[in-house]
Amino acid sequence: MFRFIIRRLLITIPTILVVISITWVLIKLAPGNFYSGEKRLPAAIEKSIREKYGLDKPWYQQYGKTMWNIVRHLDFGTSLRFEGQSVNTIIRRSLPVSAAIGILAYLLALIVGVTIGSIAALKQNSRWDYTSMALAMLGISVPNFVLGPILVLIFSLSLYWLPPSRWGGFPSRNLILPVLTLSAIYMAYIARLTRAGMLEVLRSDYIRTARAKGLSEKDVLIKHALRGGLMPVISYTGPALAFLLTGTVVVERIFALPGLGNYFIQASLNRDEPLIIGIVAFISITLLFMNLLVDIAYAYLDPRVRYH
Amino acid sequence: MSANGALLEVRNLRTYFDTEDGVVKAVDDVSFQLQRGETLGIVGESGSGKSVTNLSIIRLVQEPPGKIVSGEVLFKGEDILLLRPAAVRRIRGRRIAMIFQDPMTSLNPFMKISRQLMEMTQLHLGHTKGQAYEHAIRMLETVGIPDARTRADSYPHEFSGGMRQRVMIAMALSCEPELLIADEPTTALDVTIQAQILELIKKLKQETGTSVILITHDLGVVAGMTDHVLVMYAGKIFEQAKTTELFARPGNPYTKGLLRSVPDPTAEQGKLYQIPGLPPDVAHLKPGCPFAERCDRVEEICRREFPPFVELTTDHHSLCHFAHEVYGG
């Protein structure tokens, strides 16, 4: 197991370098520049900008320098737009905002989703089942850029219960609406995954054995069924949590939150090359790491899984 | 306890399943008795209702789509079908235990063997963890698991099929039940292991005095293991008799067909007999005898009228219009 983890971590490094390289190439291939606007700059000014940021050098020197700084110092450079701020500082500042909302949203989605999904599976084809699955379908279908404004309209602009936007620290009432908006789709998805997983497990022979032993339905569910039934949710958790942690573009935009997702959009619109690369690298690292965690969790939860 | 001292008496049991295809009468008016210490065999093809009959006894039929429509299941005179769920749970595992067909899937793959056994005695006998663990080890030793103490903390996938079935048996017998229902306990195992498992059940039955219901489609198994036999077909009992009598003088064409289709290892050549056709669709049974389409001595009346349950001797009954003729000739 230990060797498996080490090897997986070692594979992660070249993967991330490849991701960074592809990102770099895509940025370079796209027409335009961070200083290009509607009006063309005078040639002299453009020349001095290009010299300042080393854009006059051949591409392999630019690429080499970027990669060297990343590999050697984990230094992604300085933002072109937010002058004087290093990419690392921006990430360090905006990550807690994204992570707080993301983790809260996922916890909420997990608790509600697993509960609803389990009940739906236990009472399959009942009114409970149909109602909750219809709601789940709705949760998956309604995009968060619709749900967010609706929630704001109801709870902020009509009822005046909650603040409509902005970051208010952790914890604060400002978190409630973005967390709800963000978790809806995950909640719905987890409920469906749980229901499907539980239905399969509840039909299995070993659940019949557990019932034949004389165990109560509660014990059958919690001690015997839940572990197998939640396996699909576990595999889903890795990528889902990675995306939630690293910021969600739309929700952070709607609620004007200074998270990673918001910076990512701004960086892309501004052609802020170092910041784009920094955030992309950070998202990939998180994703790979979360998938590794899922694999470890799998080995822990299912004794039949062994990695060599 | 019922008047005649039977451990289990099933009366007019009917278990139906609601399917899109119509109502499937998986068990239709089944009655039988099991005496204390006796072994009863239930034989039949797949889908004949033998498993559902036994799941109905401890009310493990999935509901919906299944439903026990009517009947009585008297266990020492007490009707299990009338009990509250909590009371049924006190019987399950404690007084009536079950072994299922596929030991590969019947044990929980996520749980250590020891814990799966301990669960039984902690629940029913009030054992502490320590007592339950020691008891689990003893049970594993009883069913012939080598190195029981070191292997108790393994997971099911680390055991072979035969070993897993031994674990199932250890689990089923750990509370010394009065009745053991073994639902095709050897079907998923290879032949040498089959013999070992059957021997084990036989031995443990003698030691503990447990009554056994053995469900199988293998007549060879029935011959060596049971005192009485029920032959089921299309949810009905086609014949019931003492095992020796059934093999010597079957009173039903279906039983005769089954007996003829047992391979005879001494016969070197020739085609193995098989009953023509397939079991009927129990959702759409025609009037008349359900076996009529496949029967080699079918007559006009068989297609028209449902056959009577004929008493050949006090201990031997057959569902056939021509039971006496079959029995006699």
Chai-1 contact restraints between the chains, C-beta under 6 A:
chainA,res_idxA,chainB,res_idxB,connection_type,confidence,min_distance_angstrom,max_distance_angstrom,comment,restraint_id
A,D205,B,T105,contact,1.0,0.0,6.0,A-B,restraint_1
A,D205,B,S106,contact,1.0,0.0,6.0,A-B,restraint_2
A,Y206,B,S106,contact,1.0,0.0,6.0,A-B,restraint_3
A,Y206,B,L107,contact,1.0,0.0,6.0,A-B,restraint_4
A,Y206,B,N108,contact,1.0,0.0,6.0,A-B,restraint_5
A,T209,B,S106,contact,1.0,0.0,6.0,A-B,restraint_6
A,R211,B,L60,contact,1.0,0.0,6.0,A-B,restraint_7
A,A212,B,R92,contact,1.0,0.0,6.0,A-B,restraint_8
A,A212,B,M98,contact,1.0,0.0,6.0,A-B,restraint_9
A,K213,B,G93,contact,1.0,0.0,6.0,A-B,restraint_10
A,K213,B,M120,contact,1.0,0.0,6.0,A-B,restraint_11
A,G214,B,R89,contact,1.0,0.0,6.0,A-B,restraint_12
A,G214,B,R92,contact,1.0,0.0,6.0,A-B,restraint_13
A,G214,B,G93,contact,1.0,0.0,6.0,A-B,restraint_14
A,G214,B,R94,contact,1.0,0.0,6.0,A-B,restraint_15
A,H224,B,N108,contact,1.0,0.0,6.0,A-B,restraint_16
A,R227,B,F110,contact,1.0,0.0,6.0,A-B,restraint_17
A,P303,B,Y155,contact,1.0,0.0,6.0,A-B,restraint_18
A,R304,B,P109,contact,1.0,0.0,6.0,A-B,restraint_19
A,R304,B,H157,contact,1.0,0.0,6.0,A-B,restraint_20
